[in-house]
Each structure stands twice: as C-alpha cells, then as structure tokens.
Amino acid sequence: MHKIKEEIETLYQKKEIYSAETTEKIGAAYKTILKSIQEDVNREGLLKTPERAAKAMQFLTHGYQMDAAEILKGAMFEEPFSEMIIVKDIELYSLCEHHLLPFFGKAHIAYIPNKHIVGLSKIPRIVDVFGRRLQVQERLTHQILHCIKDTLNPLGVAVVIEAQHLCMMMRGVQKQNSLTTTSAFMGEFEKNQTRNEFLSLIRTGLSRR
C-alpha cells in the first residue's frame, strides 16, 4: 500500500523544468522592462519577478517545443466508425501576438473518421500545442483544423473557437463583454446539413462562459 501511495504521489507531482540559460536571458529582459516603466527592481516584491515572469513565459509558449501531428499519430487506431465525433467546450488559453496579452475561451472540434479514429484526450492536447504559442485566433482555428485533416485524413473536420481577448477588455476599446467567434470547416462539414448538425449540437455551449 505504501508503494502504491508513493507511485500515485509521483504521478501527480507537478514538475517544472526550465532552461537556466533561457530563464536568465528572458529574466534580464523583464528586468529592463520593469526599470523602463520606472519600477524599483530591488524592492522586495519585485526581486524574483523577472525570474518568475521568465518561467511563466516559457510555460505559456511551450507549444513551440511540441509536435501536434506526432501527438495524434501516437494514438491513432483503425476503426470502421464513420459518424461524427465531437469534443466540445475544450478550455483554451493563449497569448495574442500583437500585445502579448491573454485570450481565453473554448474550442469545439468535430471530425468524421475515414478508417482511423484518435484517442479523445489527444484533441484537447493539440488545442494546447497550438494555443501555447503567440497567436491570433483566426490562425489558431485553421492550424487545429489542418493538423487533424493532414494527420487523420478524415472525411471532414470542423473547428469553432469562441474567446475573450484582454487586449480588447483591458486596453483599446475596453469592451468587457465582447466575444470573438471563429470557425473553419472542410470536407463533409462544407455541406450545410452536416455543418448545421454540428453547430446545433454545440450551440448550448457557445454562449456559456
């Protein structure tokens, strides 16, 4: 029993590994930024902020180090199933490349298999791979779609993303209730009947925050 407990604790232990060289470089840049906005980098609350911010930036952009296609290929299975598969309400967090401010929301993804299916947990993972990069929502939507299309060769793929952008909420027009929705469809989902079925199935979640 003690061994099982140790294995469980090890499994769920949060491990964060960062490049010391990269952390130092990014940290130095953040220190310069703090000085440039007239902050005292030597006061207690900011002493470790450059290092913390450097590690946070590495985590928020770790998608550059991951291959979404390989993630999907690692969990592909032959299966004659050819009906629509939907994974909806996938939490999404990313950074707008224009202001380096977060945008967040949900992704709804569907595909119609063509002899191959993929482990359901891999769909949210590819959202994270592309989301954990500097992004614009429009490109993110298409990257997810094309990754599924090129890797699984399905009969159709649909991606809808709804997100709130802090660059619109905290600065600029400062509209707190604005919501941006983007979509992309290919194959069978370009047909009105199939696309409308997908949209109907996810509609209850589209306005929920």
Backbone as CSV, one residue per row, in Angstrom:
resi,resn,N_x,N_y,N_z,CA_x,CA_y,CA_z,C_x,C_y,C_z
1,MET,0.826,-1.207,0.000,0.000,0.000,0.000,0.865,1.263,0.000
2,HIS,1.952,1.234,0.777,2.843,2.390,0.848,3.474,2.654,-0.507
3,LYS,3.850,1.581,-1.220,4.467,1.736,-2.532,3.478,2.340,-3.529
4,ILE,2.239,1.883,-3.476,1.211,2.407,-4.373,1.014,3.897,-4.123
5,LYS,0.998,4.286,-2.828,0.825,5.690,-2.478,1.963,6.528,-3.033
6,GLU,3.201,6.009,-2.940,4.350,6.740,-3.455,4.251,6.916,-4.974
7,GLU,3.797,5.850,-5.668,3.669,5.918,-7.116,2.629,6.948,-7.527
8,ILE,1.518,7.007,-6.791,0.466,7.978,-7.084,0.971,9.385,-6.860
9,GLU,1.686,9.607,-5.757,2.229,10.927,-5.456,3.224,11.363,-6.523
10,THR,4.035,10.417,-7.007,4.999,10.735,-8.053,4.293,11.081,-9.351
11,LEU,3.219,10.337,-9.641,2.468,10.551,-10.872,1.869,11.941,-10.927
12,TYR,1.350,12.415,-9.790,0.659,13.700,-9.762,1.551,14.856,-9.305
13,GLN,2.823,14.580,-9.052,3.716,15.648,-8.636,3.951,16.610,-9.783
14,LYS,3.795,17.889,-9.527,3.997,18.887,-10.564,5.486,19.146,-10.739
15,LYS,5.969,18.909,-11.940,7.375,19.119,-12.216,7.524,20.179,-13.304
16,GLU,8.255,21.208,-13.013,8.506,22.253,-13.986,10.008,22.327,-14.240
17,ILE,10.388,22.101,-15.483,11.794,22.103,-15.852,12.021,23.217,-16.868
18,TYR,12.913,24.136,-16.544,13.181,25.263,-17.416,14.666,25.326,-17.750
19,SER,14.957,25.864,-18.918,16.338,26.098,-19.312,16.887,27.259,-18.494
20,ALA,17.968,27.010,-17.771,18.568,28.064,-16.947,19.044,29.218,-17.821
21,GLU,19.622,28.898,-18.986,20.130,29.938,-19.886,18.988,30.804,-20.419
22,THR,17.908,30.135,-20.851,16.754,30.876,-21.381,16.099,31.715,-20.296
23,THR,15.978,31.147,-19.100,15.383,31.880,-17.987,16.191,33.128,-17.670
24,GLU,17.503,33.006,-17.707,18.369,34.155,-17.416,18.199,35.243,-18.473
25,LYS,18.134,34.843,-19.749,18.004,35.824,-20.830,16.660,36.543,-20.768
26,ILE,15.595,35.777,-20.611,14.262,36.394,-20.563,14.122,37.228,-19.294
27,GLY,14.660,36.718,-18.194,14.604,37.450,-16.935,15.287,38.805,-17.026
28,ALA,16.432,38.839,-17.699,17.153,40.109,-17.873,16.315,41.091,-18.684
29,ALA,15.602,40.582,-19.683,14.750,41.445,-20.496,13.596,42.003,-19.668
30,TYR,12.992,41.150,-18.834,11.906,41.622,-17.976,12.410,42.657,-16.970
31,LYS,13.613,42.462,-16.488,14.191,43.426,-15.543,14.347,44.788,-16.207
32,THR,14.761,44.781,-17.470,14.887,46.018,-18.228,13.530,46.683,-18.415
33,ILE,12.518,45.870,-18.692,11.161,46.407,-18.865,10.686,47.065,-17.577
34,LEU,10.893,46.407,-16.452,10.466,46.970,-15.167,11.153,48.298,-14.884
35,LYS,12.430,48.355,-15.188,13.162,49.611,-14.994,12.617,50.696,-15.920
36,SER,12.229,50.302,-17.130,11.759,51.270,-18.122,10.420,51.887,-17.755
37,ILE,9.626,51.178,-16.930,8.346,51.756,-16.506,8.487,52.420,-15.130
38,GLN,9.734,52.691,-14.757,10.050,53.432,-13.530,9.771,52.624,-12.259
39,GLU,9.899,51.295,-12.333,9.747,50.470,-11.139,11.109,50.251,-10.491
40,ASP,11.091,50.003,-9.195,12.303,49.708,-8.435,12.477,48.195,-8.391
41,VAL,13.374,47.668,-9.211,13.548,46.212,-9.314,14.185,45.624,-8.058
42,ASN,14.632,46.487,-7.158,15.273,45.999,-5.934,14.324,45.948,-4.738
43,ARG,13.086,46.384,-4.939,12.168,46.292,-3.811,11.708,44.842,-3.637
44,GLU,11.342,44.501,-2.422,11.097,43.104,-2.058,10.131,42.382,-2.993
45,GLY,9.030,43.028,-3.336,8.018,42.358,-4.148,8.452,42.054,-5.564
46,LEU,9.501,42.719,-6.044,9.931,42.534,-7.433,11.263,41.802,-7.580
47,LEU,11.886,41.458,-6.468,13.216,40.846,-6.547,13.241,39.593,-7.424
48,LYS,12.217,38.752,-7.303,12.190,37.498,-8.065,11.210,37.546,-9.236
49,THR,10.617,38.709,-9.460,9.639,38.817,-10.541,10.226,38.531,-11.922
50,PRO,11.406,39.049,-12.278,11.954,38.730,-13.601,12.114,37.227,-13.824
51,GLU,12.579,36.509,-12.821,12.743,35.062,-12.962,11.389,34.371,-13.079
52,ARG,10.435,34.782,-12.222,9.110,34.174,-12.287,8.447,34.439,-13.632
53,ALA,8.571,35.685,-14.112,7.968,36.035,-15.395,8.628,35.264,-16.537
54,ALA,9.932,35.061,-16.450,10.653,34.312,-17.478,10.165,32.868,-17.538
55,LYS,9.965,32.272,-16.371,9.467,30.896,-16.332,8.025,30.819,-16.829
56,ALA,7.233,31.831,-16.459,5.845,31.859,-16.922,5.787,31.955,-18.442
57,MET,6.618,32.795,-19.031,6.616,32.947,-20.485,7.024,31.649,-21.176
58,GLN,7.985,30.942,-20.601,8.380,29.668,-21.187,7.237,28.663,-21.140
59,PHE,6.492,28.666,-20.034,5.359,27.752,-19.927,4.254,28.130,-20.909
60,LEU,3.974,29.420,-21.003,2.882,29.889,-21.857,3.172,29.719,-23.338
61,THR,4.432,29.477,-23.688,4.798,29.299,-25.094,5.453,27.943,-25.354
62,HIS,5.213,26.975,-24.476,5.887,25.687,-24.645,5.351,24.891,-25.826
63,GLY,4.290,25.382,-26.473,3.776,24.702,-27.659,4.773,24.663,-28.802
64,TYR,5.717,25.616,-28.805,6.743,25.604,-29.854,7.626,24.361,-29.784
65,GLN,7.683,23.743,-28.621,8.537,22.578,-28.433,7.788,21.274,-28.677
66,MET,6.531,21.348,-29.094,5.702,20.149,-29.243,5.232,19.992,-30.685
67,ASP,5.021,18.745,-31.093,4.577,18.419,-32.450,3.168,17.847,-32.375
68,ALA,2.189,18.634,-32.793,0.792,18.224,-32.677,0.501,16.980,-33.516
69,ALA,1.077,16.906,-34.698,0.840,15.745,-35.562,1.343,14.460,-34.917
70,GLU,2.509,14.526,-34.281,3.053,13.332,-33.624,2.185,12.909,-32.451
71,ILE,1.577,13.871,-31.772,0.666,13.540,-30.667,-0.525,12.748,-31.191
72,LEU,-1.091,13.194,-32.303,-2.216,12.477,-32.892,-1.789,11.097,-33.402
73,LYS,-0.651,11.018,-34.061,-0.188,9.741,-34.611,0.065,8.716,-33.512
74,GLY,0.400,9.204,-32.315,0.692,8.287,-31.209,-0.545,7.630,-30.625
75,ALA,-1.739,8.066,-31.068,-2.969,7.477,-30.522,-3.999,7.238,-31.615
76,MET,-3.535,6.850,-32.813,-4.440,6.549,-33.916,-4.777,5.058,-33.930
77,PHE,-6.034,4.776,-34.202,-6.490,3.390,-34.219,-7.366,3.159,-35.449
78,GLU,-7.194,2.003,-36.076,-8.071,1.643,-37.186,-9.441,1.285,-36.641
79,GLU,-10.457,1.874,-37.236,-11.821,1.639,-36.757,-12.785,1.992,-37.886
80,PRO,-13.746,1.128,-38.195,-14.686,1.388,-39.296,-15.744,2.436,-38.979
81,PHE,-15.724,3.011,-37.772,-16.705,4.031,-37.368,-16.614,5.236,-38.300
82,SER,-17.760,5.713,-38.798,-17.742,6.834,-39.750,-18.818,7.874,-39.441
83,GLU,-19.174,8.004,-38.171,-20.124,9.023,-37.753,-19.373,10.193,-37.104
84,MET,-20.062,11.293,-36.934,-19.442,12.494,-36.383,-18.982,12.293,-34.944
85,ILE,-17.763,12.705,-34.662,-17.214,12.683,-33.304,-16.958,14.129,-32.895
86,ILE,-17.509,14.532,-31.755,-17.373,15.914,-31.293,-16.727,15.957,-29.917
87,VAL,-15.757,16.826,-29.761,-15.216,17.156,-28.440,-15.447,18.656,-28.280
88,LYS,-16.328,19.023,-27.360,-16.666,20.436,-27.236,-16.289,20.982,-25.868
89,ASP,-16.379,22.301,-25.744,-16.063,23.005,-24.506,-14.639,22.732,-24.024
90,ILE,-13.687,22.695,-24.963,-12.275,22.499,-24.612,-11.712,23.835,-24.142
91,GLU,-11.246,23.897,-22.924,-10.691,25.145,-22.406,-9.462,25.559,-23.215
92,LEU,-9.407,26.833,-23.511,-8.339,27.359,-24.362,-7.729,28.603,-23.727
93,TYR,-6.393,28.624,-23.670,-5.658,29.788,-23.175,-4.497,30.047,-24.131
94,SER,-4.363,31.299,-24.551,-3.278,31.628,-25.461,-2.854,33.071,-25.241
95,LEU,-1.823,33.495,-25.970,-1.322,34.871,-25.901,-1.464,35.523,-27.270
96,CYS,-2.105,36.683,-27.292,-2.219,37.454,-28.524,-0.821,37.950,-28.930
97,GLU,-0.451,37.707,-30.167,0.902,38.087,-30.605,1.057,39.588,-30.792
98,HIS,-0.050,40.327,-30.801,0.045,41.768,-31.027,0.414,42.543,-29.765
99,HIS,-0.103,42.099,-28.611,0.159,42.829,-27.367,0.706,41.935,-26.254
100,LEU,0.869,40.648,-26.543,1.317,39.675,-25.539,0.363,39.630,-24.347
101,LEU,-0.913,39.846,-24.615,-1.941,39.732,-23.588,-2.749,38.468,-23.845
102,PRO,-3.284,37.858,-22.794,-4.007,36.591,-22.960,-5.329,36.743,-23.696
103,PHE,-5.697,35.678,-24.402,-7.088,35.494,-24.788,-7.464,34.073,-24.394
104,PHE,-8.723,33.887,-24.041,-9.132,32.614,-23.467,-10.582,32.326,-23.832
105,GLY,-10.914,31.058,-23.846,-12.280,30.681,-24.188,-12.408,29.184,-24.341
106,LYS,-13.167,28.786,-25.371,-13.423,27.362,-25.585,-13.328,27.017,-27.067
107,ALA,-12.892,25.798,-27.314,-12.851,25.275,-28.672,-13.819,24.101,-28.774
108,HIS,-14.477,23.999,-29.915,-15.389,22.901,-30.192,-14.908,22.258,-31.489
109,ILE,-14.603,20.972,-31.445,-13.968,20.308,-32.583,-14.721,19.026,-32.928
110,ALA,-14.911,18.807,-34.218,-15.552,17.572,-34.674,-14.818,17.032,-35.896
111,TYR,-14.856,15.728,-36.067,-14.341,15.131,-37.293,-15.155,13.881,-37.617
112,ILE,-15.165,13.530,-38.875,-15.828,12.310,-39.332,-14.728,11.362,-39.787
113,PRO,-14.529,10.248,-39.076,-13.402,9.353,-39.359,-13.446,8.738,-40.756
114,ASN,-12.274,8.450,-41.251,-12.117,7.744,-42.517,-11.159,6.588,-42.274
115,LYS,-11.669,5.557,-41.607,-10.923,4.335,-41.263,-10.051,4.481,-40.018
116,HIS,-9.822,5.704,-39.548,-9.000,5.896,-38.353,-9.682,6.852,-37.372
117,ILE,-9.580,6.517,-36.097,-10.002,7.422,-35.038,-8.777,7.736,-34.178
118,VAL,-8.922,8.704,-33.284,-7.811,9.079,-32.409,-8.312,9.130,-30.975
119,GLY,-7.437,8.842,-30.016,-7.810,8.920,-28.612,-8.386,10.282,-28.295
120,LEU,-9.524,10.312,-27.606,-10.246,11.574,-27.393,-9.413,12.620,-26.661
121,SER,-8.535,12.190,-25.765,-7.733,13.156,-24.997,-6.731,13.898,-25.868
122,LYS,-6.461,13.360,-27.061,-5.473,13.999,-27.937,-6.013,15.254,-28.609
123,ILE,-7.328,15.334,-28.758,-7.913,16.521,-29.374,-7.659,17.763,-28.509
124,PRO,-7.967,17.721,-27.197,-7.622,18.878,-26.353,-6.121,19.156,-26.313
125,ARG,-5.320,18.120,-26.433,-3.867,18.320,-26.384,-3.368,19.125,-27.573
126,ILE,-3.938,18.900,-28.764,-3.454,19.676,-29.907,-3.936,21.128,-29.812
127,VAL,-5.070,21.339,-29.132,-5.505,22.715,-28.866,-4.451,23.409,-28.013
128,ASP,-3.939,22.707,-27.001,-2.895,23.275,-26.146,-1.602,23.522,-26.917
129,VAL,-1.234,22.579,-27.804,0.012,22.725,-28.554,0.012,24.032,-29.349
130,PHE,-1.064,24.282,-30.077,-1.123,25.500,-30.883,-1.487,26.721,-30.052
131,GLY,-2.242,26.503,-28.961,-2.615,27.623,-28.104,-1.447,28.164,-27.302
132,ARG,-0.518,27.278,-26.932,0.632,27.715,-26.141,1.737,28.261,-27.044
133,ARG,1.343,29.161,-27.902,2.252,29.893,-28.778,1.705,31.315,-28.905
134,LEU,2.489,32.224,-29.434,1.949,33.543,-29.730,1.000,33.385,-30.906
135,GLN,-0.235,33.875,-30.760,-1.268,33.522,-31.710,-2.169,34.696,-32.075
136,VAL,-2.918,34.472,-33.147,-4.152,35.203,-33.426,-5.222,34.118,-33.540
137,GLN,-6.426,34.433,-33.142,-7.468,33.402,-33.065,-7.772,32.793,-34.432
138,GLU,-7.705,33.617,-35.471,-8.023,33.111,-36.810,-7.030,32.031,-37.237
139,ARG,-5.740,32.274,-37.016,-4.730,31.301,-37.410,-4.818,30.045,-36.552
140,LEU,-5.051,30.228,-35.275,-5.183,29.093,-34.361,-6.282,28.152,-34.833
141,THR,-7.405,28.703,-35.240,-8.530,27.892,-35.712,-8.120,27.020,-36.894
142,HIS,-7.430,27.626,-37.849,-7.029,26.883,-39.048,-5.891,25.905,-38.774
143,GLN,-4.995,26.226,-37.863,-3.914,25.292,-37.539,-4.470,23.995,-36.950
144,ILE,-5.446,24.127,-36.072,-6.063,22.933,-35.478,-6.743,22.101,-36.568
145,LEU,-7.513,22.771,-37.427,-8.220,22.058,-38.489,-7.255,21.328,-39.410
146,HIS,-6.219,22.012,-39.872,-5.304,21.397,-40.835,-4.475,20.279,-40.207
147,CYS,-4.176,20.394,-38.921,-3.439,19.322,-38.260,-4.263,18.032,-38.246
148,ILE,-5.543,18.143,-37.899,-6.417,16.968,-37.889,-6.609,16.434,-39.307
149,LYS,-6.826,17.345,-40.251,-7.026,16.951,-41.650,-5.809,16.213,-42.203
150,ASP,-4.629,16.783,-42.012,-3.424,16.206,-42.607,-2.988,14.913,-41.922
151,THR,-3.303,14.766,-40.647,-2.842,13.597,-39.897,-3.819,12.431,-39.970
152,LEU,-5.100,12.696,-39.782,-6.092,11.623,-39.747,-6.726,11.343,-41.106
153,ASN,-6.614,12.300,-42.036,-7.277,12.185,-43.332,-8.756,11.835,-43.172
154,PRO,-9.485,12.582,-42.361,-10.896,12.274,-42.114,-11.773,12.709,-43.290
155,LEU,-13.048,12.335,-43.227,-13.991,12.745,-44.258,-14.382,14.207,-44.093
156,GLY,-14.171,14.730,-42.885,-14.477,16.130,-42.634,-13.985,16.569,-41.273
157,VAL,-13.718,17.869,-41.134,-13.280,18.442,-39.856,-14.000,19.772,-39.657
158,ALA,-14.371,20.051,-38.413,-14.983,21.331,-38.065,-14.346,21.858,-36.787
159,VAL,-14.034,23.143,-36.775,-13.450,23.778,-35.590,-14.150,25.112,-35.364
160,VAL,-14.646,25.317,-34.162,-15.216,26.604,-33.765,-14.534,27.031,-32.470
161,ILE,-14.062,28.256,-32.435,-13.433,28.799,-31.234,-14.144,30.082,-30.837
162,GLU,-14.486,30.208,-29.583,-15.029,31.450,-29.046,-14.098,31.905,-27.923
163,ALA,-13.731,33.177,-27.941,-12.744,33.644,-26.969,-12.941,35.113,-26.620
164,GLN,-12.474,35.445,-25.430,-12.414,36.825,-24.973,-10.954,37.259,-24.970
165,HIS,-10.721,38.479,-25.441,-9.354,38.974,-25.614,-9.092,40.134,-24.659
166,LEU,-8.084,39.957,-23.807,-7.773,41.026,-22.860,-7.253,42.286,-23.546
167,CYS,-6.755,42.156,-24.783,-6.313,43.356,-25.498,-7.502,44.236,-25.862
168,MET,-8.702,43.639,-25.899,-9.921,44.422,-26.128,-10.579,44.826,-24.815
169,MET,-10.329,44.050,-23.760,-11.016,44.274,-22.497,-10.248,45.220,-21.574
170,MET,-8.907,45.134,-21.581,-8.083,45.920,-20.662,-7.527,47.192,-21.293
171,ARG,-7.408,47.206,-22.626,-6.871,48.377,-23.325,-7.692,48.573,-24.584
172,GLY,-7.280,49.478,-25.440,-8.003,49.683,-26.692,-9.435,50.126,-26.440
173,VAL,-10.390,49.389,-27.015,-11.794,49.778,-26.897,-12.369,49.481,-25.515
174,GLN,-11.719,48.628,-24.737,-12.117,48.305,-23.364,-13.583,47.860,-23.276
175,LYS,-13.939,46.908,-24.115,-15.285,46.350,-24.115,-15.268,45.015,-23.380
176,GLN,-15.892,44.993,-22.199,-15.770,43.848,-21.301,-16.570,42.622,-21.730
177,ASN,-17.609,42.825,-22.514,-18.471,41.699,-22.852,-18.320,41.220,-24.291
178,SER,-17.275,41.677,-24.951,-17.084,41.273,-26.346,-16.613,39.818,-26.412
179,LEU,-17.085,39.127,-27.432,-16.742,37.721,-27.631,-16.438,37.519,-29.104
180,THR,-15.306,36.894,-29.400,-14.915,36.663,-30.789,-15.089,35.186,-31.122
181,THR,-15.795,34.911,-32.209,-16.015,33.527,-32.650,-15.414,33.343,-34.035
182,THR,-14.611,32.292,-34.183,-14.037,31.945,-35.480,-14.382,30.495,-35.783
183,SER,-14.456,30.165,-37.067,-14.798,28.791,-37.451,-14.076,28.409,-38.725
184,ALA,-13.894,27.112,-38.892,-13.297,26.582,-40.114,-13.881,25.193,-40.362
185,PHE,-14.177,24.901,-41.628,-14.796,23.628,-41.982,-14.143,23.074,-43.238
186,MET,-14.065,21.759,-43.325,-13.583,21.133,-44.543,-14.297,19.795,-44.752
187,GLY,-14.277,19.342,-46.000,-14.877,18.044,-46.314,-16.383,18.036,-46.117
188,GLU,-16.872,17.024,-45.440,-18.313,16.861,-45.244,-18.951,18.035,-44.512
189,PHE,-18.164,18.746,-43.728,-18.714,19.873,-42.966,-18.931,21.117,-43.834
190,GLU,-18.487,21.053,-45.081,-18.794,22.138,-46.003,-20.217,22.030,-46.535
191,LYS,-20.852,20.887,-46.301,-22.251,20.702,-46.667,-23.135,21.287,-45.571
192,ASN,-24.132,22.019,-45.958,-24.987,22.716,-44.997,-25.585,21.785,-43.948
193,GLN,-26.085,20.634,-44.368,-26.751,19.731,-43.434,-25.804,19.245,-42.344
194,THR,-24.594,18.840,-42.726,-23.622,18.337,-41.754,-23.139,19.449,-40.842
195,ARG,-22.838,20.613,-41.439,-22.371,21.750,-40.647,-23.438,22.204,-39.656
196,ASN,-24.689,22.258,-40.103,-25.773,22.688,-39.218,-25.999,21.695,-38.083
197,GLU,-25.815,20.414,-38.363,-25.941,19.409,-37.303,-24.884,19.633,-36.231
198,PHE,-23.648,19.871,-36.671,-22.555,20.139,-35.734,-22.831,21.390,-34.907
199,LEU,-23.223,22.463,-35.582,-23.488,23.718,-34.871,-24.646,23.578,-33.893
200,SER,-25.645,22.793,-34.262,-26.775,22.568,-33.369,-26.346,21.810,-32.120
201,LEU,-25.453,20.846,-32.287,-25.008,20.020,-31.160,-24.135,20.800,-30.181
202,ILE,-23.441,21.826,-30.660,-22.572,22.580,-29.753,-23.192,23.898,-29.303
203,ARG,-24.333,24.259,-29.881,-24.887,25.597,-29.644,-25.129,25.904,-28.174
204,THR,-25.529,24.910,-27.387,-25.810,25.165,-25.981,-24.568,25.609,-25.237
205,GLY,-23.394,25.268,-25.739,-22.170,25.655,-25.060,-21.537,26.913,-25.608
206,LEU,-22.022,27.416,-26.745,-21.355,28.548,-27.387,-21.420,29.837,-26.589
207,SER,-22.507,30.031,-25.854,-22.637,31.296,-25.109,-22.346,31.135,-23.644
208,ARG,-21.898,29.941,-23.219,-21.642,29.714,-21.813,-20.207,30.063,-21.508
209,ARG,-19.962,30.844,-20.413,-18.601,31.219,-20.027,-18.291,30.635,-18.667
